[in-house]
Amino acid sequence: MILETERLILRGWRDEDASGLFKYAKDDRVGPSAGWLPHKDEKYSKAVIRTVLSGEETYAICLKGTDEPIGSIGLTFRESKERGIPKDGAELGYWLGVPFWGQGIAFEAAKEILRHGFLDLGLKTIYCAYFEGNERSKKLQQKCGFTYHHTNKKTHVIMLGEYRTEHINTISWGDWKKNN
Ligand SMILES: CC(C)(COP(=O)(O)OP(=O)(O)OC[C@H]1O[C@@H](n2cnc3c(N)ncnc32)[C@H](O)[C@@H]1OP(=O)(O)O)[C@@H](O)C(=O)NCCC(=O)NCCS
């Protein structure tokens, strides 16, 4: 599926995006904030496209008229008892290449994914987490209308081999509808 906003096209990831993905995902200001390692080469980026970014509701964020991914956003549907995400709970995740921070691009993409999730997919609740200290992500979630749900004091961040505190927010269809 392809989604569109004023400035963006959100479309599925493809093998050919490997070099574009590597360009932004090698930056150590991106992945570790979200719990994954900076990419080490294009081969690794290609493997990530095939394994992690291949989900049906995972989208490459492209500026209109370029077709070059500058970030990723999507919904995953994995129950996590340890983290307090229920079986029917969709979770929003996102990141953006550093040169594109501070322009409202992540906000614009997240608003469209929420619309898509609630109106097209008929979801009832969407969850979104951030690690303690990730103020940009916290702010983005607040702007989107997410509210605090619970905190996990010791979430195992497997890829980074460490434990972190994560805060989990939610937004229900009813709350989303009030403001959209
Ligand atoms: C989290 C992340 C996506 C946020 O990106 P961002 O660019 O700061 O987010 P936004 O799209 O909300 O942009 C916010 C800023 O753009 C500015 N802006 C410009 N035009 C705007 C517009 N039309 N609408 C909204 N904000 C706009 C605002 O000033 C705003 O800054 P402020 O909130 O301090 O006022 C980014 O920092 C990132 O990729 N981090 C690393 C990975 C990560 O942490 N992922 C999340 C894991 S939980």
The ligand as a Tripos MOL2 file, in Angstrom:
@<TRIPOS>MOLECULE
LIG
   48    50     1     0     0
SMALL
NO_CHARGES

@<TRIPOS>ATOM
      1 C1         12.2060   10.5750   17.0780 C.3       1 LIG1
      2 C2         12.4040   11.3390   15.7880 C.3       1 LIG1
      3 C3         11.7360   10.6130   14.6290 C.3       1 LIG1
      4 C4         11.7700   12.7240   15.9540 C.3       1 LIG1
      5 O1         12.0580   13.5230   14.8340 O.3       1 LIG1
      6 P1         11.6960   15.0760   14.8340 P.3       1 LIG1
      7 O2         12.0890   15.6250   13.5370 O.co2     1 LIG1
      8 O3         12.2290   15.6900   16.0720 O.co2     1 LIG1
      9 O4         10.1220   15.0070   15.0200 O.3       1 LIG1
     10 P2          8.9710   15.9270   14.4530 P.3       1 LIG1
     11 O5          8.5600   15.5080   13.0980 O.co2     1 LIG1
     12 O6          7.8970   15.8550   15.4860 O.co2     1 LIG1
     13 O7          9.5550   17.3690   14.3580 O.3       1 LIG1
     14 C5          9.5730   18.1520   15.4750 C.3       1 LIG1
     15 C6         10.1390   19.5430   15.2230 C.3       1 LIG1
     16 O8          9.9760   19.9780   13.8790 O.3       1 LIG1
     17 C7          9.6000   21.3810   13.8880 C.3       1 LIG1
     18 N1          8.5900   21.5620   12.8420 N.ar      1 LIG1
     19 C8          8.7830   22.2470   11.7150 C.ar      1 LIG1
     20 N2          7.7000   22.1980   10.9390 N.ar      1 LIG1
     21 C9          6.7780   21.4480   11.6000 C.ar      1 LIG1
     22 C10         5.4590   21.0080   11.2880 C.ar      1 LIG1
     23 N3          4.8610   21.3360   10.1250 N.pl3     1 LIG1
     24 N4          4.8060   20.2310   12.1920 N.ar      1 LIG1
     25 C11         5.3890   19.8690   13.3470 C.ar      1 LIG1
     26 N5          6.6650   20.2430   13.6820 N.ar      1 LIG1
     27 C12         7.3510   21.0310   12.8150 C.ar      1 LIG1
     28 C13         9.0640   21.7200   15.2420 C.3       1 LIG1
     29 O9          9.7440   22.8730   15.6650 O.3       1 LIG1
     30 C14         9.3890   20.5130   16.0810 C.3       1 LIG1
     31 O10        10.2710   20.8310   17.1100 O.3       1 LIG1
     32 P3          9.6680   21.0940   18.5520 P.3       1 LIG1
     33 O11         8.7660   19.9110   18.8530 O.co2     1 LIG1
     34 O12        10.8810   21.1620   19.3970 O.co2     1 LIG1
     35 O13         8.8970   22.3640   18.4430 O.co2     1 LIG1
     36 C15        13.9090   11.5000   15.4640 C.3       1 LIG1
     37 O14        14.5130   12.2650   16.4720 O.3       1 LIG1
     38 C16        14.6400   10.1570   15.3460 C.2       1 LIG1
     39 O15        14.6050    9.5190   14.3150 O.2       1 LIG1
     40 N6         15.3630    9.7700   16.4150 N.am      1 LIG1
     41 C17        16.1670    8.5440   16.4240 C.3       1 LIG1
     42 C18        15.3450    7.2750   16.3680 C.3       1 LIG1
     43 C19        14.2880    7.2410   17.4330 C.2       1 LIG1
     44 O16        14.4870    7.7080   18.5510 O.2       1 LIG1
     45 N7         13.1370    6.6730   17.0870 N.am      1 LIG1
     46 C20        12.0350    6.5590   18.0190 C.3       1 LIG1
     47 C21        12.1930    5.4230   18.9150 C.3       1 LIG1
     48 S1         10.9630    5.4690   20.1710 S.3       1 LIG1
@<TRIPOS>BOND
     1     1     2 1
     2     2     3 1
     3     2     4 1
     4     2    36 1
     5     4     5 1
     6     5     6 1
     7     6     7 2
     8     6     8 1
     9     6     9 1
    10     9    10 1
    11    10    11 2
    12    10    12 1
    13    10    13 1
    14    13    14 1
    15    14    15 1
    16    15    16 1
    17    15    30 1
    18    16    17 1
    19    17    18 1
    20    17    28 1
    21    18    19 ar
    22    18    27 ar
    23    19    20 ar
    24    20    21 ar
    25    21    22 ar
    26    21    27 ar
    27    22    23 1
    28    22    24 ar
    29    24    25 ar
    30    25    26 ar
    31    26    27 ar
    32    28    29 1
    33    28    30 1
    34    30    31 1
    35    31    32 1
    36    32    33 2
    37    32    34 1
    38    32    35 1
    39    36    37 1
    40    36    38 1
    41    38    39 2
    42    38    40 1
    43    40    41 1
    44    41    42 1
    45    42    43 1
    46    43    44 2
    47    43    45 1
    48    45    46 1
    49    46    47 1
    50    47    48 1
@<TRIPOS>SUBSTRUCTURE
     1 LIG1         1 GROUP 0 **** ****
